[in-house]
Amino acid sequence: MESLKDRKKRIDSINEVSESFCLAKWLQVTIDLVHGTNHSCHHPRRHLIPLEELEQNPSALHNTKFKKEKRKEMLEGRRPSECEYCWQIEDSSGPEKSDRLIKSLDHWAYPHKDRIANSHYEDDVAPTYVEVMFDKGCNLACGYCIADVSSRIEQEIKKFGPYEELIDHRLPRNEKISDDETTNPYVIAFWKWLPTIIEGLHTLRITGGEPLLSVNTFKVLDYLLENESKDLTLAINTNLSVKDVVIDRFIKKLKPVLQKGNIKKFELFTSVDAYKEQAEYIREGLDYDKMLSNIRKFKEELGVDVIINCTFGVYSIPKFKLFLQDILELKKDYGRVILDISYLNHPRYLRANMVTEDLHSYIKESLEFMGGRVSEFGGNEFSEYELEKFKRVYHWIVSKERMDQKNQNRADLYTFVTQFDKRYNKDFLTAFPEYKDFMLNCKKSYYFVKKLTIGEDYV
Ligand code: SF4
């Protein structure tokens, strides 16, 4: 285990390059092949990969001219505005570290620090951590997600149109290149580029949509069955809410890749952000119990690491302690189930920091629950790493936000749930009875901000 002194030394060495230097800008990429876009990590908005750049250079899937400009800013100590997520954490009151530092210290990044720090900003760099989206087919329509990465949301927007009074909410942001994975020029370029970077690749992570619904996910398994990549960690982001037959097929194909030792390991990433009915409310289509039982299936059949991504939003708060209890049970039964908590930034009106102060006690209670059950990383309880990430979210929630922004977010939350409920035949207050008073507050904000009179719903 690294000492605090050694960790500080490594952090200092990153900040010595510059106070905005982040290795993820060079070494990590999420590529959306459906729309021909990428971003260096999940936080900045996706930007277009111009086809003309790609024609001359397949590594433009990662090394776009746009991104090279952001690298230049970092090398010169300027903060790229697209990385606002990290600057908010670095400017908030808590002592926890931003993702800029957490990512830069990671195994796939830090060993390359000197090479990157001494490179020219225009150099093409082979990433060590690639996340790729082949297809946007998805069986879920999560409340915070967008049509660009979910075919179900795309269908929702086609059926009901845009959300009224919420500019751009859930609407497609980029134009789809092709519905056909087999003829999409970005997918074709990816399959040309992969063999050139696979040797130095630490992690290849497949995302979606729901990647278990993509033919290319299974093609990756076929590729890895034929081609060894001994240092590679293969990972998949799945909602674990697809049919049993699909899960079973995936496990059956993955098993020989692992048994032959063709890759270093496999990691299963899944996402859930709240407890049972509250999780199912915000992640339309999720079957919470099924998701938990599928985690057990992967553990029992393959013994792989499971990472649960939790994007903590307004919907997470009331029953989060019960959710932590479920995760703890998984940890006790299997070990190596990691909970990775970050705060939801977009859309603003699902942010956890808009709740009234009386609701902070739920978060404190959950923090105390977690804090009382801490042992080593990957063990049968929560780790310091998991606790630190939750504390970071807590500090962000309780730090000052401008009142006019809070009011706007509350008004927009009211606007959103009113329409979301109608579209999916849901009832927000049935799922969130703890928010009765808070929702009244949101409704008042709505009329204060938008109409200046009180209406009938939710009163
Ligand atoms: S600074 Fe933060 S937002 Fe920007 S690339 Fe690094 S981790 Fe991502």
Boltz pocket constraint, residues with backbone or C-beta under 6 A from the ligand:
constraints:
  - pocket:
      binder: B
      contacts: [[A, 20], [A, 22], [A, 23], [A, 24], [A, 25], [A, 40], [A, 41], [A, 42], [A, 43], [A, 44], [A, 82], [A, 83], [A, 84], [A, 85], [A, 86], [A, 99], [A, 100], [A, 103]]
      max_distance: 6.0
